[in-house]
Every structure is written in structure tokens, then in C-alpha cells.
């Protein structure tokens, strides 16, 4: 009963853009009460302003949110086409690594949720009886994926991953797929995940990376720099969104550096595995006090 009561109290706290978390009480808005309407629309509150102070960080957030809002109508088509549907396999594997079976009735976070594929994958697992809160700061993406939610315990919420409107230590696990590198401050994003997770809860990060093999890396970069931007531009009609993707991957930390950042953010037992020759990686870590050791899976 106590556990159910806690889940019923999960609320999204609205906040002034850029205001410190300690800045007094704020009104609350239900986003995740289990037992409420399932497959609900994204919250009707205004889209959040990007977290952080003025300057480049805010500009980055606005630019990325605008791009994803504009490509939302073709996002799923391009994802599956450009990856030859391999992205579906990777998302399934990411959910496999979450360890939700330890708390099948728990509350789980899908951050940078986009069109909701990752949260839907978890919600459809046999034996899952919990609730998935699927957050993204681009409302158009959440709305585009809403049709997938019929009958599923997935609750979309428009929220910034750098300033999530949830209490400390409320989630039994968290996932982010192809979204961490889009944050204006990835380290701050990892620290925010640590804040909202319960002790020993697991974080799963699925993200692109650069292959170590010179041959694979060369082929990968040709595809990323030439084929993908051209196809993406033709199908989506967006002038630069699919040129941003390869640039963001090149700027993102490699597997070892990302594991170290997770440790610095408060995760222990950090591991990673490379996918398809090293073009993507799945990192996992447990929310714990103290520092851990980053380990690559064999």
C-alpha cells in the first residue's frame, strides 16, 4: 500500500526557466499516477525552456528542439530506413539490460523519448505491470508517437532532461536512447538521472559511437557524412537536421569516456557493450553513493 501511495504521488513540478531547484515550493501537475488514463496525450503545459543559463547552452537547446519538432512527421520512417531496422533490435537489447524484472510493478523513466519506441518496448514485455514515464522536450515528437500507446502503461510528459520535474529517488530504472548526445550538457544530464533514480536503480544508455576499426570507421563515416544527410534531407525536407547527427556523434565521448562520466555522476558497476562493429554502444550503471569502476563487457 505504501509503495502504491508513493507511485500515486509522482508529480511533475512546474518551474520557472532557469530557476534553482531550491527556490521554494512550486505548483504540481499529475503526469504519472498509475491507474490513471493510459496512452494519454502529452501534458498540455507549455514546452519547457532549455535548462541552464543564457548563452550557447540555451541556444543549443532551442535549436535541437526546433529541429526535432520539424522532422517529427518523418522521424520514424527515417530511423528505420536509415538503420535498416537495426535500431529496433538495439532498443530491445537496451530494455533487456534494464533489469525491470526486479521491480515489475515499478515506475520507469524513458528520457529523450522521441516517438516513444523505447517506452513502448518496455511496456509490452510479458510480466511488466509497472508504468513508464516517457519524457521529451519536443512536444511534436511525443504527439507523433501517441498512436502507439493504446492500452499501454506509458505516460508521455513534455519535460527537459536537464531539469526533470520529478522528486528525488522516485524511479526504479531509467533509459535513454540516442538522446544523451543531444543534451547541451551531457554530464548534467547524467547527474539528473542519478537524482531521480532510487538507490541501486539502473540506468541504460543506448548511443552511437565511433568504431575502433579503421576500416569500419571509414565506411561508417562515409555513410554518416554523405549518404545519411542526403537521404535525410530529401525525405524530411529539413535542411540541416541530418547533417547535425554525424557531427553530434563525432563530438560525443567514446565508450570509455562515457563510462567514466557515468561514474563521476554517481553510478557504480558501469559497463558497456559495443554493437554492430562498434557503431553504437549500450552503457549500464547502478545509482549508488560513492564511486564505481567502469568495466567493458567481454
DOKE-286318 format. One record per residue (C-alpha): residue number from 1; x, y, z; residue in one letter; chain. Coordinates in pm, 1 decimal, padded with zeros to 6 digits. Layout:
BEGIN
num; x; y; z; residu; chaine
NUM; X; Y; Z; A; A $
...
This chain:
BEGIN
num; x; y; z; residu; chaine
1; 00000.0; 00000.0; 00000.0; X; A $
2; 00280.9; 00241.4; 00088.4; X; A $
3; 00453.7; 00169.1; -00240.5; X; A $
4; 00135.0; 00227.7; -00438.7; X; A $
5; 00070.5; 00550.7; -00249.0; X; A $
6; 00418.6; 00674.2; -00336.2; X; A $
7; 00363.1; 00598.0; -00704.3; X; A $
8; 00031.1; 00783.2; -00694.6; X; A $
9; 00215.7; 01091.3; -00566.9; X; A $
10; 00460.4; 01111.3; -00854.4; X; A $
11; 00406.4; 01462.4; -00982.4; X; A $
12; 00565.0; 01695.1; -01234.1; X; A $
13; 00669.6; 02017.2; -01063.8; X; A $
14; 00647.1; 02319.4; -01290.2; X; A $
15; 00941.6; 02556.4; -01262.6; X; A $
16; 01049.5; 02897.5; -01377.1; X; A $
17; 01302.2; 02859.8; -01662.1; X; A $
18; 01649.0; 02871.3; -01511.8; X; A $
19; 01523.9; 02893.4; -01152.0; X; A $
20; 01725.7; 02693.7; -00897.1; X; A $
21; 01569.7; 02373.8; -00767.6; X; A $
22; 01582.2; 02510.4; -00412.3; X; A $
23; 01376.7; 02818.0; -00497.9; X; A $
24; 01075.6; 02744.1; -00281.3; X; A $
25; 00753.9; 02548.4; -00341.2; X; A $
26; 00611.8; 02516.3; -00688.2; X; A $
27; 00271.9; 02401.4; -00817.6; X; A $
28; 00238.7; 02034.8; -00910.2; X; A $
29; 00080.3; 01868.2; -01211.9; X; A $
30; -00001.4; 01497.3; -01234.2; X; A $
31; 00184.9; 01319.6; -01509.7; X; A $
32; 00228.6; 00965.8; -01390.4; X; A $
33; -00028.4; 00840.4; -01147.8; X; A $
34; -00057.9; 00465.4; -01216.0; X; A $
35; -00417.3; 00369.3; -01256.5; X; A $
36; -00495.2; 00691.4; -01440.9; X; A $
37; -00569.7; 00713.1; -01811.2; X; A $
38; -00326.5; 00510.6; -02017.8; X; A $
39; -00195.4; 00620.5; -02354.2; X; A $
40; -00266.4; 00978.8; -02253.8; X; A $
41; -00175.6; 01283.3; -02456.3; X; A $
42; 00140.0; 01473.2; -02371.7; X; A $
43; 00085.4; 01723.4; -02091.0; X; A $
44; -00083.6; 02044.1; -02200.3; X; A $
45; 00164.0; 02274.7; -02026.6; X; A $
46; 00386.7; 02490.9; -02248.2; X; A $
47; 00703.2; 02330.5; -02378.7; X; A $
48; 00983.7; 02378.2; -02126.2; X; A $
49; 01259.8; 02624.9; -02190.7; X; A $
50; 01601.2; 02459.6; -02221.3; X; A $
51; 01774.1; 02425.2; -01885.2; X; A $
52; 02078.1; 02629.8; -01796.9; X; A $
53; 02184.4; 02990.4; -01808.0; X; A $
54; 02178.1; 03224.8; -02105.5; X; A $
55; 02412.0; 03183.1; -02399.0; X; A $
56; 02528.3; 02884.5; -02600.5; X; A $
57; 02359.4; 02622.9; -02380.6; X; A $
58; 02016.5; 02779.9; -02421.9; X; A $
59; 02073.4; 02834.4; -02793.4; X; A $
60; 02168.9; 02468.1; -02839.2; X; A $
61; 01853.8; 02350.4; -02662.7; X; A $
62; 01625.2; 02572.1; -02867.3; X; A $
63; 01794.2; 02469.9; -03190.8; X; A $
64; 01768.3; 02097.2; -03121.3; X; A $
65; 01408.6; 02117.2; -03001.5; X; A $
66; 01309.4; 02308.7; -03313.6; X; A $
67; 01484.6; 02057.6; -03540.2; X; A $
68; 01321.0; 01753.8; -03382.3; X; A $
69; 00981.8; 01923.8; -03385.2; X; A $
70; 01019.2; 01990.0; -03757.3; X; A $
71; 01132.6; 01637.1; -03853.2; X; A $
72; 00878.7; 01461.2; -03627.9; X; A $
73; 00641.4; 01366.7; -03916.1; X; A $
74; 00913.1; 01162.0; -04090.2; X; A $
75; 01121.2; 01065.9; -03787.2; X; A $
76; 01014.3; 00701.4; -03751.5; X; A $
77; 01032.1; 00635.1; -04124.9; X; A $
78; 01384.2; 00772.7; -04148.0; X; A $
79; 01501.8; 00596.7; -03832.1; X; A $
80; 01400.2; 00256.0; -03959.7; X; A $
81; 01502.6; 00321.6; -04319.4; X; A $
82; 01847.5; 00462.9; -04245.3; X; A $
83; 01927.2; 00189.8; -03988.9; X; A $
84; 01770.5; -00093.1; -04194.1; X; A $
85; 01552.4; -00156.8; -03886.3; X; A $
86; 01855.2; -00238.4; -03672.7; X; A $
87; 01750.2; 00038.6; -03433.2; X; A $
88; 01455.1; -00179.8; -03327.6; X; A $
89; 01691.4; -00463.2; -03232.0; X; A $
90; 01911.0; -00225.2; -03036.2; X; A $
91; 01615.8; -00086.2; -02842.1; X; A $
92; 01505.5; -00436.4; -02749.6; X; A $
93; 01853.4; -00511.4; -02623.0; X; A $
94; 01857.8; -00189.1; -02421.8; X; A $
95; 01534.9; -00289.6; -02247.8; X; A $
96; 01686.9; -00633.3; -02183.9; X; A $
97; 01966.8; -00459.5; -01990.0; X; A $
98; 01731.7; -00254.9; -01770.5; X; A $
99; 01661.2; -00536.2; -01523.9; X; A $
100; 01297.7; -00433.8; -01482.5; X; A $
101; 01214.4; -00787.6; -01367.3; X; A $
102; 01341.4; -00694.9; -01019.4; X; A $
103; 01052.6; -00447.9; -00986.6; X; A $
104; 00788.5; -00540.7; -01248.6; X; A $
105; 00534.0; -00306.4; -01087.8; X; A $
106; 00778.6; -00017.7; -01064.0; X; A $
107; 00799.2; 00328.5; -01215.0; X; A $
108; 01041.3; 00365.9; -01506.9; X; A $
109; 01173.5; 00665.7; -01697.8; X; A $
110; 01224.9; 00685.7; -02073.9; X; A $
111; 01407.9; 01014.7; -02123.2; X; A $
112; 01453.4; 01190.3; -02458.0; X; A $
113; 01170.5; 00956.5; -02552.3; X; A $
114; 01105.2; 01092.8; -02901.2; X; A $
115; 00821.6; 00899.4; -03063.4; X; A $
116; 00804.1; 00660.2; -02766.7; X; A $
117; 00951.2; 00340.9; -02916.9; X; A $
118; 01171.1; 00257.2; -02617.5; X; A $
119; 00899.3; 00305.3; -02357.1; X; A $
120; 00656.1; 00103.5; -02568.5; X; A $
121; 00910.5; -00179.5; -02594.0; X; A $
122; 00930.2; -00197.1; -02214.8; X; A $
123; 00555.0; -00165.3; -02160.8; X; A $
124; 00487.8; -00458.0; -02397.2; X; A $
125; 00715.1; -00700.8; -02214.1; X; A $
126; 00528.6; -01002.2; -02073.0; X; A $
127; 00507.8; -00966.3; -01696.1; X; A $
128; 00559.7; -00590.9; -01690.2; X; A $
129; 00294.3; -00436.5; -01464.3; X; A $
130; 00452.7; -00101.2; -01394.5; X; A $
131; 00432.6; 00243.6; -01553.1; X; A $
132; 00667.1; 00416.7; -01797.3; X; A $
133; 00702.8; 00793.9; -01789.0; X; A $
134; 00819.9; 00899.9; -02135.8; X; A $
135; 00974.4; 01248.1; -02139.2; X; A $
136; 01088.2; 01465.5; -02425.5; X; A $
137; 01116.7; 01842.8; -02458.7; X; A $
138; 00986.6; 01836.1; -02818.1; X; A $
139; 00609.6; 01803.0; -02787.5; X; A $
140; 00569.2; 01726.4; -03158.0; X; A $
141; 00771.9; 01407.5; -03114.6; X; A $
142; 00554.7; 01284.2; -02828.4; X; A $
143; 00238.8; 01365.5; -03020.1; X; A $
144; 00368.9; 01181.1; -03325.6; X; A $
145; 00418.1; 00863.1; -03122.4; X; A $
146; 00089.7; 00883.2; -02933.0; X; A $
147; -00086.4; 00630.9; -03158.5; X; A $
148; 00146.2; 00357.5; -03028.4; X; A $
149; 00018.2; 00386.3; -02671.7; X; A $
150; -00330.2; 00233.1; -02692.1; X; A $
151; -00379.4; 00019.4; -02382.3; X; A $
152; -00018.1; 00052.4; -02268.0; X; A $
153; 00100.1; 00192.6; -01931.4; X; A $
154; 00307.6; 00468.6; -02090.0; X; A $
155; 00252.9; 00829.5; -01983.6; X; A $
156; 00411.9; 01098.6; -02203.9; X; A $
157; 00530.6; 01421.7; -02043.7; X; A $
158; 00689.4; 01723.7; -02209.5; X; A $
159; 00996.5; 01792.4; -01996.0; X; A $
160; 01361.4; 01893.3; -02027.4; X; A $
161; 01604.6; 01610.3; -01945.2; X; A $
162; 01836.4; 01862.3; -01780.4; X; A $
163; 01568.6; 01971.0; -01534.7; X; A $
164; 01317.2; 01693.1; -01492.5; X; A $
165; 01005.7; 01781.4; -01290.7; X; A $
166; 01019.9; 01475.9; -01063.0; X; A $
167; 01112.6; 01423.4; -00698.9; X; A $
168; 01446.0; 01277.6; -00597.3; X; A $
169; 01480.1; 00898.6; -00592.7; X; A $
170; 01141.6; 00810.3; -00744.2; X; A $
171; 01221.9; 00584.2; -01043.5; X; A $
172; 01305.1; 00213.0; -01035.2; X; A $
173; 01505.7; 00243.5; -01357.8; X; A $
174; 01576.9; 00481.8; -01644.8; X; A $
175; 01661.8; 00456.1; -02013.9; X; A $
176; 01776.6; 00698.9; -02281.1; X; A $
177; 01822.7; 00600.2; -02645.5; X; A $
178; 02006.4; 00824.1; -02892.5; X; A $
179; 01932.3; 01127.6; -02680.2; X; A $
180; 02216.5; 01187.4; -02436.8; X; A $
181; 02442.8; 01336.7; -02703.8; X; A $
182; 02170.4; 01589.7; -02791.5; X; A $
183; 02178.1; 01747.5; -02446.3; X; A $
184; 02353.4; 02079.9; -02410.8; X; A $
185; 02536.5; 01934.0; -02108.6; X; A $
186; 02558.5; 01553.2; -02108.9; X; A $
187; 02726.5; 01542.6; -01767.3; X; A $
188; 02446.7; 01747.7; -01613.1; X; A $
189; 02201.0; 01509.2; -01778.5; X; A $
190; 02368.8; 01206.1; -01618.4; X; A $
191; 02360.6; 01378.5; -01280.3; X; A $
192; 01990.4; 01448.5; -01327.7; X; A $
193; 01929.6; 01079.0; -01398.7; X; A $
194; 02114.0; 00995.6; -01078.1; X; A $
195; 01896.4; 01240.2; -00886.9; X; A $
196; 01562.2; 01090.5; -00989.8; X; A $
197; 01665.5; 00723.5; -00957.3; X; A $
198; 01631.0; 00515.7; -00644.4; X; A $
199; 01949.4; 00373.9; -00488.8; X; A $
200; 02069.9; 00070.3; -00688.0; X; A $
201; 01827.5; 00150.7; -00973.9; X; A $
202; 01977.1; 00100.8; -01316.4; X; A $
203; 02041.1; 00350.0; -01595.3; X; A $
204; 02068.8; 00224.4; -01955.7; X; A $
205; 02219.3; 00449.8; -02222.8; X; A $
206; 02196.9; 00348.3; -02590.2; X; A $
207; 02402.2; 00579.2; -02807.8; X; A $
208; 02600.7; 00598.4; -03129.7; X; A $
209; 02978.1; 00587.1; -03109.3; X; A $
210; 03276.2; 00565.4; -03344.8; X; A $
211; 03409.9; 00219.6; -03438.3; X; A $
212; 03766.4; 00145.2; -03330.4; X; A $
213; 03849.7; -00044.7; -03651.4; X; A $
214; 03992.1; 00195.4; -03913.0; X; A $
215; 03813.2; 00009.1; -04193.5; X; A $
216; 03473.3; 00004.7; -04022.4; X; A $
217; 03519.5; 00364.1; -03907.0; X; A $
218; 03598.8; 00476.3; -04262.6; X; A $
219; 03288.7; 00311.6; -04409.9; X; A $
220; 03078.6; 00437.9; -04119.5; X; A $
221; 03193.2; 00797.7; -04167.8; X; A $
222; 03130.1; 00787.8; -04541.9; X; A $
223; 02773.7; 00674.1; -04474.5; X; A $
224; 02723.6; 00920.6; -04189.7; X; A $
225; 02869.6; 01221.5; -04365.7; X; A $
226; 02740.4; 01168.4; -04719.8; X; A $
227; 02458.2; 00915.1; -04753.5; X; A $
228; 02262.9; 00981.3; -04433.8; X; A $
229; 02246.1; 01363.6; -04464.1; X; A $
230; 02138.6; 01342.5; -04827.6; X; A $
231; 01863.4; 01084.3; -04770.4; X; A $
232; 01751.4; 01258.1; -04452.7; X; A $
233; 01729.9; 01596.3; -04623.2; X; A $
234; 01534.0; 01459.7; -04921.5; X; A $
235; 01278.0; 01266.7; -04714.4; X; A $
236; 01238.8; 01500.7; -04416.9; X; A $
237; 01271.4; 01825.1; -04609.5; X; A $
238; 01483.6; 01964.1; -04327.9; X; A $
239; 01798.1; 02146.5; -04444.2; X; A $
240; 02039.8; 02050.1; -04163.9; X; A $
241; 01891.4; 01808.2; -03904.9; X; A $
242; 02051.4; 01501.2; -04061.3; X; A $
243; 02384.6; 01676.7; -04101.4; X; A $
244; 02376.6; 01750.2; -03729.0; X; A $
245; 02361.5; 01376.7; -03647.6; X; A $
246; 02713.6; 01281.4; -03765.3; X; A $
247; 02857.2; 01598.9; -03615.9; X; A $
248; 02699.5; 01519.7; -03277.7; X; A $
249; 02841.3; 01166.0; -03281.6; X; A $
250; 03192.1; 01293.4; -03357.4; X; A $
251; 03168.3; 01536.4; -03064.6; X; A $
252; 03030.6; 01280.9; -02816.8; X; A $
253; 03259.3; 01096.0; -02570.5; X; A $
254; 03369.0; 00745.0; -02668.0; X; A $
255; 03265.2; 00437.6; -02467.0; X; A $
256; 03544.4; 00460.4; -02207.8; X; A $
257; 03497.8; 00833.5; -02151.6; X; A $
258; 03120.2; 00797.0; -02125.4; X; A $
259; 03157.0; 00521.0; -01865.9; X; A $
260; 03387.9; 00747.4; -01666.2; X; A $
261; 03134.5; 01028.2; -01684.0; X; A $
262; 02865.5; 00795.2; -01552.7; X; A $
263; 03089.0; 00706.0; -01258.2; X; A $
264; 03150.8; 01075.3; -01190.8; X; A $
265; 02773.6; 01134.7; -01195.7; X; A $
266; 02715.4; 00876.7; -00920.9; X; A $
267; 02678.1; 00542.0; -01098.0; X; A $
268; 02865.1; 00227.6; -00998.6; X; A $
269; 02919.7; -00105.6; -01171.7; X; A $
270; 02928.6; 00080.1; -01501.9; X; A $
271; 02957.5; -00146.9; -01805.5; X; A $
272; 02922.3; -00118.8; -02178.8; X; A $
273; 02890.1; -00339.8; -02482.5; X; A $
274; 02957.4; -00246.8; -02843.1; X; A $
275; 02700.3; -00313.0; -03115.1; X; A $
276; 02748.8; -00395.8; -03483.5; X; A $
277; 03123.4; -00347.5; -03501.7; X; A $
278; 03123.0; -00057.0; -03259.3; X; A $
279; 02888.3; 00187.2; -03432.8; X; A $
280; 02673.9; 00202.1; -03120.0; X; A $
281; 02708.1; 00106.6; -02754.3; X; A $
282; 02486.2; 00023.2; -02458.1; X; A $
283; 02611.1; 00151.6; -02122.4; X; A $
284; 02461.0; 00046.7; -01790.8; X; A $
285; 02521.9; 00159.0; -01434.8; X; A $
286; 02357.2; 00141.4; -01093.3; X; A $
287; 02263.9; 00450.2; -00896.1; X; A $
288; 02471.2; 00434.2; -00581.1; X; A $
289; 02651.1; 00662.3; -00340.5; X; A $
290; 03028.3; 00668.6; -00388.8; X; A $
291; 03230.7; 00598.3; -00699.0; X; A $
292; 03244.0; 00283.4; -00908.8; X; A $
293; 03463.6; 00110.0; -01160.0; X; A $
294; 03388.5; 00124.7; -01531.7; X; A $
295; 03405.5; -00220.3; -01691.5; X; A $
296; 03364.2; -00322.7; -02054.0; X; A $
297; 03170.8; -00644.7; -02110.5; X; A $
298; 03374.7; -00911.1; -02292.4; X; A $
